[in-house]
Amino acid sequence: MRRGHKTRRIEMKLETINYQAHDSAEKFVQSLRDTGFGVLSNHTIDKSLVEAIYQEWQAFFNSPEKHDFMFKPETQDGFFPSEISETAKGHTVKDIKEYYHVYPWGRIPDSLRENILTYYQRANELAAELLQWVETHTPADVAVNYSIALPKMIEGSHKTLLRVLHYPAMSGDEELGAIRAAAHEDINLLTILPAANEPGLQVKTKDGNWLDVPCDFGNLIINIGDMLQEASGGYFPSTTHRVVNPEGADTSKARVSLPLFLHPKPEVVLSSRYTADSYLMERLRELGVI
């Protein structure tokens, strides 16, 4: 833990919502409102596809081939090695991770292209439905803040990012205070995340405690990003979350995850202060990415 502070665990749990249930949309949006997160089971993303992607990309990160796809600063697609990993806003130590940015228009290894683009399409389709749930269950006095309907914000967007994250097994010589992903908020509207192959994701509750997010394989985890918070005038909170280091025998296990960061088209007006593009550029500068 950072600076030697101990984290007090609490028994409260995030409710897992059955996507197929008659009241799933209402429960999902209420969970977002209360915690910034929603966890769905029995959804439309094929578990076998996710499992195949985990295996394929773990092998890719284990191979020297990844260095043939080094990211391009001007387009931000490709492989980002651990030595240039993100430093979360307000922190000085880099996260313990490496990752690959997948865009349909970007560079993708041929052997990995089919499954990852199938996932990208299916996750985007589900994300549009979830945004419609949010739109439908937004109070009228909040919805007037939306410049256009939420699903329309992402329609045809080339900015939505699928990041394949790899958290390596712990070596024991990590930088003091470094964890897999320091406490942060996401930039985008919603983040869609299949439960990773190892636990570690935690959300910060309103009373300042850290809550484990259910990681049962097959669950889909959705959280609010800053852009939805901005567009809703703060009604939907962009919740602080992190990925903690494993302990005991689990330190030898790597972790792969597949967050889809749902971004509006650049010209979309979020508020009187920001367009989607101006907000994104401000945050990327804060992260040291550009």
MIBA-702467 format. One line per field, with one value per residue: residue in one letter; chain; z, y, x of N, C-alpha, C in turn. Coordinates in steps of 0.02 Angstrom, whole numbers. Layout:
% residues N
residu = c(A / ...)
chaine = c(A / ...)
n_zz = c(Z / ...)
n_yy = c(Y / ...)
n_xx = c(X / ...)
ca_zz = c(Z / ...)
ca_yy = c(Y / ...)
ca_xx = c(X / ...)
c_zz = c(Z / ...)
c_yy = c(Y / ...)
c_xx = c(X / ...)
This chain:
% residues 290
residu = c(M / R / R / G / H / K / T / R / R / I / E / M / K / L / E / T / I / N / Y / Q / A / H / D / S / A / E / K / F / V / Q / S / L / R / D / T / G / F / G / V / L / S / N / H / T / I / D / K / S / L / V / E / A / I / Y / Q / E / W / Q / A / F / F / N / S / P / E / K / H / D / F / M / F / K / P / E / T / Q / D / G / F / F / P / S / E / I / S / E / T / A / K / G / H / T / V / K / D / I / K / E / Y / Y / H / V / Y / P / W / G / R / I / P / D / S / L / R / E / N / I / L / T / Y / Y / Q / R / A / N / E / L / A / A / E / L / L / Q / W / V / E / T / H / T / P / A / D / V / A / V / N / Y / S / I / A / L / P / K / M / I / E / G / S / H / K / T / L / L / R / V / L / H / Y / P / A / M / S / G / D / E / E / L / G / A / I / R / A / A / A / H / E / D / I / N / L / L / T / I / L / P / A / A / N / E / P / G / L / Q / V / K / T / K / D / G / N / W / L / D / V / P / C / D / F / G / N / L / I / I / N / I / G / D / M / L / Q / E / A / S / G / G / Y / F / P / S / T / T / H / R / V / V / N / P / E / G / A / D / T / S / K / A / R / V / S / L / P / L / F / L / H / P / K / P / E / V / V / L / S / S / R / Y / T / A / D / S / Y / L / M / E / R / L / R / E / L / G / V / I)
chaine = c(A / A / A / A / A / A / A / A / A / A / A / A / A / A / A / A / A / A / A / A / A / A / A / A / A / A / A / A / A / A / A / A / A / A / A / A / A / A / A / A / A / A / A / A / A / A / A / A / A / A / A / A / A / A / A / A / A / A / A / A / A / A / A / A / A / A / A / A / A / A / A / A / A / A / A / A / A / A / A / A / A / A / A / A / A / A / A / A / A / A / A / A / A / A / A / A / A / A / A / A / A / A / A / A / A / A / A / A / A / A / A / A / A / A / A / A / A / A / A / A / A / A / A / A / A / A / A / A / A / A / A / A / A / A / A / A / A / A / A / A / A / A / A / A / A / A / A / A / A / A / A / A / A / A / A / A / A / A / A / A / A / A / A / A / A / A / A / A / A / A / A / A / A / A / A / A / A / A / A / A / A / A / A / A / A / A / A / A / A / A / A / A / A / A / A / A / A / A / A / A / A / A / A / A / A / A / A / A / A / A / A / A / A / A / A / A / A / A / A / A / A / A / A / A / A / A / A / A / A / A / A / A / A / A / A / A / A / A / A / A / A / A / A / A / A / A / A / A / A / A / A / A / A / A / A / A / A / A / A / A / A / A / A / A / A / A / A / A / A / A / A / A / A / A / A / A / A / A / A / A / A / A / A / A / A / A / A / A / A / A)
n_zz = c(0 / -25 / 46 / 167 / 226 / 294 / 222 / 262 / 258 / 206 / 228 / 140 / -23 / -200 / -293 / -404 / -559 / -651 / -819 / -900 / -828 / -793 / -735 / -752 / -814 / -739 / -611 / -642 / -679 / -560 / -479 / -539 / -508 / -368 / -335 / -439 / -512 / -606 / -607 / -715 / -750 / -856 / -984 / -1154 / -1202 / -1257 / -1156 / -1193 / -1298 / -1234 / -1149 / -1242 / -1296 / -1184 / -1170 / -1295 / -1296 / -1181 / -1218 / -1321 / -1250 / -1182 / -1277 / -1386 / -1497 / -1470 / -1465 / -1596 / -1625 / -1571 / -1497 / -1585 / -1561 / -1621 / -1656 / -1554 / -1553 / -1534 / -1448 / -1279 / -1178 / -1010 / -953 / -995 / -944 / -883 / -765 / -634 / -611 / -493 / -435 / -420 / -452 / -574 / -642 / -623 / -758 / -930 / -1095 / -1236 / -1365 / -1448 / -1594 / -1721 / -1839 / -1819 / -1795 / -1782 / -1730 / -1852 / -1814 / -1703 / -1736 / -1777 / -1664 / -1571 / -1635 / -1658 / -1526 / -1494 / -1575 / -1526 / -1392 / -1405 / -1460 / -1353 / -1261 / -1315 / -1294 / -1153 / -1128 / -1175 / -1078 / -971 / -1018 / -1026 / -892 / -832 / -735 / -787 / -763 / -761 / -881 / -972 / -982 / -1071 / -1226 / -1343 / -1371 / -1266 / -1326 / -1457 / -1446 / -1458 / -1580 / -1726 / -1681 / -1685 / -1582 / -1473 / -1367 / -1354 / -1234 / -1207 / -1066 / -975 / -828 / -759 / -678 / -508 / -469 / -359 / -350 / -374 / -394 / -247 / -171 / -287 / -374 / -465 / -534 / -494 / -387 / -475 / -592 / -735 / -901 / -996 / -1059 / -1018 / -952 / -1008 / -948 / -951 / -820 / -752 / -772 / -649 / -477 / -401 / -435 / -363 / -291 / -233 / -97 / -47 / 83 / 94 / 101 / 30 / -88 / -143 / -312 / -386 / -462 / -531 / -661 / -815 / -773 / -811 / -795 / -766 / -767 / -723 / -814 / -819 / -919 / -929 / -804 / -816 / -921 / -862 / -765 / -644 / -588 / -614 / -541 / -569 / -523 / -407 / -431 / -421 / -454 / -355 / -291 / -301 / -170 / -71 / -139 / -256 / -311 / -411 / -522 / -677 / -743 / -851 / -931 / -1010 / -1039 / -1115 / -1169 / -1181 / -1294 / -1342 / -1504 / -1563 / -1577 / -1497 / -1379 / -1211 / -1100 / -1046 / -1031 / -1096 / -1246 / -1306 / -1362 / -1313 / -1178 / -1172 / -1222 / -1122 / -1011 / -1057 / -1067 / -931 / -887 / -944 / -1065 / -1187)
n_yy = c(-60 / 117 / 231 / 163 / 157 / 71 / -17 / -16 / -150 / -180 / -257 / -233 / -258 / -240 / -252 / -383 / -375 / -450 / -452 / -497 / -480 / -409 / -285 / -238 / -126 / -14 / -49 / -56 / 77 / 141 / 84 / 136 / 269 / 266 / 210 / 229 / 121 / -23 / -194 / -327 / -482 / -626 / -567 / -504 / -528 / -647 / -770 / -864 / -802 / -694 / -765 / -828 / -715 / -666 / -769 / -767 / -637 / -634 / -720 / -643 / -530 / -595 / -616 / -565 / -503 / -399 / -281 / -246 / -173 / -46 / 98 / 240 / 408 / 507 / 447 / 361 / 224 / 48 / -35 / -3 / 5 / -46 / 45 / 169 / 183 / 243 / 377 / 402 / 538 / 656 / 573 / 511 / 399 / 275 / 165 / -15 / -90 / -139 / -106 / -117 / -21 / -33 / 8 / 3 / 59 / 56 / -15 / -189 / -347 / -477 / -607 / -587 / -509 / -545 / -595 / -490 / -379 / -424 / -430 / -292 / -237 / -301 / -262 / -125 / -116 / -164 / -66 / 48 / 16 / 16 / 150 / 202 / 152 / 229 / 356 / 344 / 330 / 445 / 585 / 713 / 847 / 835 / 776 / 878 / 937 / 863 / 880 / 812 / 655 / 524 / 395 / 441 / 518 / 433 / 375 / 320 / 359 / 374 / 374 / 291 / 180 / 25 / -51 / -166 / -228 / -273 / -337 / -378 / -526 / -508 / -451 / -420 / -319 / -199 / -22 / 79 / 101 / 83 / 23 / -88 / -14 / 147 / 243 / 319 / 412 / 375 / 445 / 450 / 421 / 299 / 152 / -10 / -169 / -333 / -454 / -475 / -595 / -614 / -560 / -393 / -267 / -121 / -10 / 155 / 199 / 310 / 344 / 336 / 212 / 62 / -46 / -211 / -255 / -366 / -508 / -619 / -733 / -697 / -598 / -428 / -273 / -107 / 62 / 236 / 373 / 528 / 610 / 581 / 619 / 756 / 790 / 763 / 857 / 822 / 731 / 594 / 509 / 510 / 382 / 349 / 226 / 80 / -37 / -158 / -229 / -405 / -531 / -647 / -811 / -769 / -671 / -718 / -723 / -661 / -529 / -496 / -377 / -302 / -161 / -60 / 98 / 214 / 336 / 496 / 571 / 691 / 823 / 832 / 919 / 930 / 1011 / 1181 / 1212 / 1121 / 1029 / 859 / 833 / 938 / 911 / 782 / 808 / 892 / 805 / 704 / 774 / 800 / 672 / 651 / 590 / 654)
n_xx = c(42 / 18 / 135 / 139 / 15 / -123 / -259 / -426 / -532 / -699 / -862 / -964 / -1034 / -1029 / -1176 / -1216 / -1291 / -1419 / -1416 / -1518 / -1634 / -1798 / -1794 / -1667 / -1606 / -1647 / -1596 / -1460 / -1426 / -1455 / -1357 / -1242 / -1263 / -1258 / -1132 / -1043 / -1008 / -1063 / -1108 / -1128 / -1208 / -1241 / -1241 / -1215 / -1087 / -976 / -907 / -810 / -745 / -683 / -597 / -513 / -451 / -381 / -286 / -218 / -163 / -87 / 15 / 68 / 118 / 217 / 311 / 447 / 395 / 309 / 379 / 392 / 285 / 283 / 210 / 143 / 174 / 96 / -24 / -59 / -81 / -43 / 95 / 135 / 268 / 321 / 410 / 371 / 249 / 88 / 76 / -26 / -142 / -93 / -1 / 169 / 239 / 261 / 135 / 129 / 132 / 103 / 42 / -73 / -139 / -287 / -366 / -490 / -441 / -306 / -138 / -127 / -71 / -74 / -112 / -188 / -293 / -429 / -508 / -495 / -549 / -678 / -722 / -711 / -812 / -928 / -929 / -941 / -1069 / -1147 / -1113 / -1172 / -1305 / -1306 / -1279 / -1397 / -1483 / -1438 / -1472 / -1613 / -1648 / -1607 / -1644 / -1759 / -1720 / -1585 / -1552 / -1569 / -1448 / -1374 / -1299 / -1327 / -1413 / -1353 / -1312 / -1295 / -1182 / -1072 / -1087 / -1017 / -893 / -716 / -632 / -651 / -572 / -495 / -406 / -280 / -225 / -81 / -28 / 118 / 187 / 238 / 400 / 474 / 565 / 504 / 472 / 471 / 317 / 245 / 102 / -8 / -106 / -124 / -233 / -364 / -468 / -568 / -560 / -662 / -834 / -909 / -831 / -804 / -781 / -729 / -728 / -568 / -430 / -376 / -400 / -408 / -455 / -520 / -641 / -666 / -763 / -898 / -874 / -740 / -676 / -600 / -668 / -685 / -707 / -823 / -751 / -788 / -770 / -841 / -926 / -968 / -897 / -937 / -895 / -913 / -847 / -751 / -804 / -941 / -980 / -954 / -1042 / -1164 / -1175 / -1121 / -1207 / -1194 / -1068 / -892 / -800 / -668 / -545 / -437 / -302 / -242 / -87 / -50 / -47 / 50 / 48 / -8 / 71 / 150 / 74 / 24 / -81 / -214 / -316 / -462 / -508 / -631 / -634 / -752 / -772 / -835 / -872 / -751 / -803 / -914 / -1011 / -982 / -1006 / -1027 / -897 / -814 / -775 / -780 / -655 / -571 / -573 / -516 / -386 / -335 / -331 / -244 / -126 / -105 / -78 / 42 / 51 / 45)
ca_zz = c(0 / -30 / 106 / 227 / 255 / 289 / 195 / 301 / 217 / 231 / 204 / 88 / -89 / -256 / -315 / -473 / -588 / -706 / -879 / -930 / -784 / -819 / -706 / -753 / -833 / -681 / -559 / -665 / -676 / -489 / -454 / -563 / -470 / -298 / -325 / -498 / -545 / -613 / -624 / -750 / -768 / -909 / -1036 / -1223 / -1220 / -1253 / -1111 / -1227 / -1337 / -1186 / -1126 / -1297 / -1301 / -1128 / -1184 / -1352 / -1281 / -1132 / -1258 / -1356 / -1202 / -1162 / -1334 / -1410 / -1552 / -1449 / -1479 / -1666 / -1631 / -1526 / -1509 / -1620 / -1520 / -1656 / -1662 / -1490 / -1561 / -1528 / -1384 / -1231 / -1129 / -940 / -934 / -1010 / -920 / -856 / -695 / -619 / -591 / -421 / -411 / -448 / -468 / -630 / -630 / -643 / -812 / -1000 / -1127 / -1309 / -1384 / -1506 / -1630 / -1785 / -1891 / -1797 / -1808 / -1740 / -1757 / -1892 / -1779 / -1649 / -1762 / -1782 / -1600 / -1536 / -1669 / -1643 / -1459 / -1498 / -1604 / -1481 / -1332 / -1424 / -1468 / -1286 / -1229 / -1340 / -1257 / -1084 / -1128 / -1182 / -1011 / -931 / -1044 / -1008 / -820 / -808 / -721 / -839 / -749 / -774 / -952 / -1012 / -989 / -1127 / -1288 / -1387 / -1335 / -1249 / -1378 / -1516 / -1435 / -1479 / -1645 / -1775 / -1650 / -1696 / -1523 / -1423 / -1360 / -1320 / -1208 / -1180 / -1010 / -947 / -765 / -753 / -612 / -466 / -467 / -293 / -352 / -400 / -362 / -185 / -178 / -351 / -378 / -534 / -560 / -438 / -384 / -530 / -624 / -807 / -937 / -1047 / -1037 / -980 / -965 / -1008 / -929 / -928 / -760 / -772 / -753 / -579 / -440 / -386 / -446 / -305 / -299 / -171 / -78 / -28 / 150 / 90 / 105 / -33 / -96 / -197 / -365 / -401 / -520 / -557 / -733 / -848 / -756 / -848 / -747 / -800 / -722 / -751 / -824 / -807 / -970 / -911 / -746 / -842 / -961 / -819 / -713 / -581 / -563 / -616 / -516 / -594 / -459 / -400 / -426 / -427 / -456 / -304 / -303 / -271 / -110 / -63 / -199 / -316 / -340 / -470 / -576 / -717 / -748 / -914 / -931 / -1075 / -1034 / -1173 / -1147 / -1228 / -1305 / -1392 / -1560 / -1536 / -1578 / -1450 / -1323 / -1146 / -1054 / -1067 / -1022 / -1134 / -1295 / -1292 / -1382 / -1269 / -1114 / -1181 / -1228 / -1056 / -968 / -1083 / -1046 / -859 / -879 / -975 / -1126 / -1243)
ca_yy = c(0 / 178 / 267 / 122 / 159 / 10 / -7 / -51 / -186 / -181 / -314 / -212 / -283 / -215 / -301 / -406 / -367 / -495 / -414 / -522 / -467 / -358 / -219 / -231 / -58 / 30 / -67 / -39 / 149 / 159 / 64 / 187 / 330 / 257 / 188 / 242 / 57 / -73 / -260 / -364 / -552 / -650 / -515 / -528 / -539 / -718 / -783 / -901 / -753 / -658 / -811 / -836 / -653 / -666 / -816 / -742 / -576 / -652 / -747 / -586 / -491 / -635 / -625 / -504 / -474 / -339 / -222 / -228 / -133 / 11 / 149 / 302 / 464 / 548 / 412 / 328 / 153 / 4 / -61 / 44 / -34 / -27 / 102 / 232 / 175 / 302 / 398 / 427 / 607 / 664 / 526 / 521 / 334 / 244 / 102 / -77 / -119 / -122 / -112 / -109 / 17 / -61 / 44 / -33 / 89 / 54 / -75 / -247 / -407 / -514 / -667 / -566 / -461 / -567 / -598 / -426 / -334 / -450 / -406 / -219 / -223 / -324 / -221 / -60 / -124 / -167 / -1 / 94 / -1 / 39 / 223 / 215 / 141 / 288 / 411 / 333 / 335 / 509 / 633 / 764 / 908 / 820 / 760 / 939 / 954 / 826 / 918 / 765 / 593 / 491 / 348 / 478 / 545 / 385 / 348 / 335 / 385 / 338 / 386 / 239 / 144 / -40 / -59 / -231 / -214 / -330 / -326 / -435 / -555 / -465 / -474 / -407 / -259 / -143 / 42 / 88 / 135 / 68 / -30 / -103 / 46 / 192 / 271 / 366 / 411 / 370 / 508 / 442 / 418 / 236 / 101 / -77 / -212 / -401 / -472 / -496 / -663 / -613 / -505 / -335 / -204 / -94 / 55 / 195 / 215 / 380 / 356 / 333 / 144 / 28 / -102 / -257 / -263 / -438 / -526 / -684 / -734 / -692 / -533 / -369 / -218 / -43 / 120 / 303 / 414 / 600 / 644 / 574 / 664 / 825 / 799 / 759 / 908 / 791 / 684 / 528 / 522 / 473 / 354 / 331 / 155 / 61 / -108 / -169 / -283 / -469 / -550 / -718 / -851 / -736 / -625 / -749 / -725 / -601 / -510 / -465 / -351 / -275 / -104 / -21 / 167 / 238 / 408 / 530 / 605 / 749 / 886 / 830 / 967 / 899 / 1061 / 1249 / 1218 / 1073 / 979 / 795 / 838 / 981 / 876 / 728 / 835 / 917 / 749 / 670 / 814 / 789 / 605 / 648 / 549 / 700)
ca_xx = c(0 / 58 / 157 / 132 / -52 / -163 / -326 / -477 / -579 / -767 / -899 / -1010 / -1017 / -1067 / -1226 / -1211 / -1358 / -1433 / -1431 / -1580 / -1691 / -1844 / -1778 / -1594 / -1585 / -1657 / -1548 / -1393 / -1416 / -1453 / -1291 / -1196 / -1276 / -1238 / -1063 / -1001 / -996 / -1116 / -1081 / -1180 / -1200 / -1286 / -1242 / -1208 / -1017 / -960 / -851 / -756 / -707 / -640 / -545 / -466 / -413 / -333 / -231 / -180 / -125 / -35 / 71 / 98 / 158 / 274 / 355 / 482 / 358 / 273 / 421 / 384 / 223 / 288 / 160 / 160 / 149 / 47 / -88 / -71 / -99 / 14 / 119 / 164 / 306 / 312 / 452 / 337 / 180 / 55 / 78 / -93 / -146 / -82 / 49 / 235 / 268 / 226 / 100 / 165 / 92 / 115 / -23 / -78 / -198 / -320 / -417 / -501 / -400 / -236 / -97 / -142 / -39 / -122 / -136 / -232 / -341 / -498 / -543 / -496 / -596 / -745 / -738 / -720 / -878 / -982 / -927 / -968 / -1141 / -1175 / -1102 / -1223 / -1367 / -1300 / -1287 / -1469 / -1511 / -1422 / -1514 / -1683 / -1658 / -1581 / -1698 / -1768 / -1683 / -1515 / -1546 / -1566 / -1377 / -1344 / -1304 / -1363 / -1426 / -1290 / -1289 / -1274 / -1115 / -1020 / -1104 / -966 / -832 / -653 / -590 / -661 / -509 / -490 / -338 / -263 / -180 / -44 / 7 / 164 / 198 / 280 / 470 / 503 / 607 / 465 / 485 / 436 / 253 / 212 / 52 / -25 / -138 / -137 / -300 / -375 / -533 / -562 / -573 / -714 / -904 / -912 / -780 / -833 / -725 / -743 / -689 / -501 / -414 / -354 / -431 / -366 / -489 / -556 / -673 / -667 / -831 / -910 / -846 / -667 / -649 / -590 / -714 / -667 / -757 / -830 / -710 / -809 / -761 / -906 / -955 / -947 / -892 / -944 / -888 / -922 / -788 / -758 / -844 / -1012 / -989 / -956 / -1102 / -1223 / -1170 / -1102 / -1258 / -1163 / -1000 / -834 / -777 / -598 / -532 / -367 / -287 / -191 / -40 / -69 / -11 / 63 / 62 / -34 / 120 / 181 / 25 / 12 / -152 / -233 / -384 / -482 / -554 / -652 / -646 / -801 / -760 / -877 / -840 / -715 / -841 / -971 / -1008 / -995 / -1031 / -1008 / -825 / -775 / -795 / -746 / -584 / -532 / -567 / -468 / -318 / -314 / -314 / -185 / -68 / -95 / -49 / 107 / 49 / 61)
c_zz = c(0 / 39 / 170 / 257 / 245 / 263 / 235 / 254 / 248 / 197 / 148 / 20 / -142 / -279 / -388 / -502 / -648 / -766 / -909 / -889 / -810 / -794 / -707 / -768 / -773 / -626 / -578 / -658 / -603 / -458 / -476 / -521 / -399 / -289 / -382 / -538 / -554 / -634 / -653 / -760 / -824 / -965 / -1104 / -1245 / -1206 / -1209 / -1146 / -1271 / -1292 / -1163 / -1179 / -1304 / -1245 / -1145 / -1241 / -1334 / -1226 / -1168 / -1296 / -1309 / -1178 / -1217 / -1353 / -1467 / -1533 / -1465 / -1553 / -1677 / -1582 / -1546 / -1548 / -1581 / -1554 / -1660 / -1598 / -1497 / -1554 / -1456 / -1342 / -1178 / -1059 / -921 / -952 / -990 / -891 / -783 / -680 / -595 / -515 / -392 / -447 / -470 / -523 / -609 / -654 / -697 / -880 / -1036 / -1202 / -1324 / -1450 / -1531 / -1695 / -1841 / -1877 / -1816 / -1757 / -1770 / -1793 / -1854 / -1723 / -1672 / -1756 / -1716 / -1567 / -1569 / -1662 / -1574 / -1460 / -1523 / -1555 / -1418 / -1346 / -1432 / -1399 / -1251 / -1251 / -1305 / -1186 / -1079 / -1136 / -1115 / -968 / -953 / -1020 / -934 / -790 / -794 / -772 / -827 / -758 / -849 / -996 / -1022 / -1048 / -1192 / -1343 / -1346 / -1324 / -1302 / -1441 / -1509 / -1461 / -1549 / -1697 / -1747 / -1665 / -1636 / -1469 / -1425 / -1324 / -1299 / -1182 / -1129 / -987 / -884 / -753 / -683 / -573 / -461 / -399 / -292 / -382 / -361 / -299 / -196 / -241 / -343 / -451 / -569 / -501 / -443 / -437 / -549 / -699 / -840 / -973 / -1018 / -991 / -999 / -957 / -999 / -912 / -867 / -782 / -749 / -683 / -544 / -432 / -395 / -384 / -322 / -231 / -156 / -56 / 41 / 153 / 98 / 35 / -35 / -155 / -247 / -382 / -465 / -546 / -633 / -767 / -829 / -803 / -800 / -786 / -750 / -760 / -758 / -816 / -857 / -956 / -849 / -769 / -878 / -918 / -763 / -645 / -554 / -561 / -598 / -550 / -533 / -461 / -393 / -437 / -437 / -409 / -322 / -271 / -210 / -110 / -128 / -262 / -347 / -403 / -531 / -612 / -722 / -814 / -906 / -995 / -1068 / -1102 / -1148 / -1199 / -1235 / -1356 / -1452 / -1535 / -1530 / -1529 / -1392 / -1259 / -1098 / -1082 / -1065 / -1073 / -1192 / -1275 / -1307 / -1333 / -1201 / -1119 / -1184 / -1161 / -1012 / -992 / -1066 / -972 / -846 / -908 / -1038 / -1187 / -1214)
c_yy = c(63 / 207 / 228 / 123 / 92 / 27 / -48 / -83 / -183 / -237 / -297 / -238 / -247 / -270 / -319 / -408 / -413 / -454 / -433 / -505 / -409 / -288 / -205 / -160 / -11 / 16 / -47 / 36 / 172 / 141 / 114 / 250 / 325 / 246 / 208 / 180 / 19 / -138 / -302 / -437 / -568 / -598 / -546 / -540 / -612 / -730 / -819 / -855 / -715 / -703 / -821 / -774 / -649 / -709 / -792 / -683 / -587 / -678 / -690 / -545 / -529 / -640 / -560 / -469 / -407 / -275 / -202 / -182 / -74 / 67 / 208 / 360 / 503 / 515 / 374 / 257 / 111 / -11 / -7 / 4 / -6 / 35 / 169 / 228 / 240 / 314 / 431 / 499 / 612 / 617 / 538 / 456 / 302 / 179 / 43 / -112 / -101 / -134 / -100 / -73 / -9 / -13 / 6 / -6 / 82 / -11 / -129 / -307 / -451 / -573 / -650 / -525 / -484 / -565 / -529 / -377 / -358 / -426 / -331 / -203 / -241 / -280 / -151 / -62 / -126 / -100 / 50 / 80 / 24 / 115 / 242 / 203 / 203 / 347 / 405 / 347 / 397 / 555 / 689 / 826 / 898 / 810 / 822 / 962 / 919 / 865 / 878 / 701 / 556 / 439 / 382 / 506 / 499 / 358 / 369 / 362 / 341 / 344 / 331 / 191 / 78 / -49 / -131 / -220 / -278 / -307 / -386 / -464 / -511 / -494 / -465 / -345 / -199 / -78 / 51 / 128 / 120 / 13 / -37 / -46 / 90 / 220 / 325 / 365 / 406 / 435 / 507 / 443 / 359 / 193 / 33 / -127 / -282 / -416 / -501 / -567 / -669 / -555 / -446 / -269 / -184 / -25 / 90 / 215 / 287 / 396 / 344 / 265 / 115 / -36 / -145 / -262 / -337 / -456 / -595 / -683 / -739 / -630 / -479 / -310 / -153 / 12 / 185 / 338 / 488 / 635 / 638 / 616 / 736 / 838 / 800 / 811 / 879 / 740 / 613 / 536 / 478 / 447 / 334 / 255 / 141 / -14 / -121 / -228 / -348 / -483 / -625 / -753 / -816 / -687 / -653 / -749 / -658 / -588 / -475 / -438 / -312 / -216 / -71 / 47 / 202 / 314 / 436 / 553 / 670 / 813 / 888 / 879 / 931 / 949 / 1130 / 1257 / 1177 / 1042 / 914 / 800 / 880 / 948 / 822 / 755 / 861 / 859 / 712 / 708 / 804 / 721 / 599 / 607 / 591 / 762)
c_xx = c(44 / 73 / 143 / 63 / -87 / -232 / -375 / -527 / -648 / -806 / -948 / -987 / -1058 / -1115 / -1213 / -1281 / -1364 / -1456 / -1499 / -1642 / -1732 / -1826 / -1703 / -1572 / -1591 / -1607 / -1477 / -1379 / -1414 / -1386 / -1238 / -1202 / -1249 / -1163 / -1016 / -986 / -1061 / -1084 / -1138 / -1160 / -1250 / -1296 / -1226 / -1136 / -999 / -898 / -794 / -714 / -659 / -583 / -492 / -421 / -361 / -273 / -187 / -136 / -74 / 26 / 106 / 142 / 219 / 327 / 390 / 445 / 325 / 313 / 419 / 324 / 224 / 240 / 188 / 132 / 93 / -22 / -107 / -97 / -35 / 33 / 154 / 202 / 302 / 353 / 422 / 264 / 154 / 75 / 12 / -90 / -139 / -31 / 116 / 268 / 227 / 191 / 142 / 124 / 123 / 49 / -18 / -143 / -225 / -373 / -429 / -457 / -325 / -201 / -113 / -105 / -91 / -152 / -185 / -292 / -414 / -535 / -549 / -544 / -668 / -767 / -752 / -790 / -934 / -986 / -955 / -1044 / -1176 / -1169 / -1154 / -1290 / -1364 / -1305 / -1361 / -1505 / -1500 / -1466 / -1586 / -1696 / -1623 / -1640 / -1700 / -1727 / -1608 / -1504 / -1542 / -1493 / -1345 / -1353 / -1338 / -1373 / -1360 / -1268 / -1265 / -1203 / -1060 / -1032 / -1052 / -901 / -771 / -607 / -598 / -602 / -519 / -417 / -330 / -208 / -146 / -8 / 52 / 163 / 246 / 350 / 503 / 547 / 571 / 481 / 442 / 372 / 215 / 160 / 32 / -62 / -157 / -208 / -310 / -449 / -522 / -584 / -641 / -785 / -916 / -852 / -814 / -776 / -748 / -701 / -622 / -487 / -385 / -388 / -383 / -400 / -529 / -584 / -675 / -739 / -837 / -882 / -771 / -636 / -640 / -631 / -692 / -724 / -762 / -793 / -728 / -804 / -829 / -944 / -929 / -951 / -893 / -935 / -894 / -855 / -804 / -803 / -919 / -1027 / -996 / -1022 / -1166 / -1222 / -1156 / -1151 / -1231 / -1089 / -947 / -796 / -703 / -591 / -458 / -362 / -229 / -146 / -65 / -25 / 0 / 79 / 40 / 16 / 153 / 135 / 22 / -63 / -163 / -304 / -397 / -530 / -567 / -671 / -690 / -795 / -809 / -836 / -809 / -756 / -899 / -960 / -1027 / -1029 / -1012 / -932 / -785 / -813 / -760 / -672 / -544 / -523 / -514 / -397 / -292 / -292 / -252 / -121 / -52 / -62 / 21 / 110 / 65 / 96)
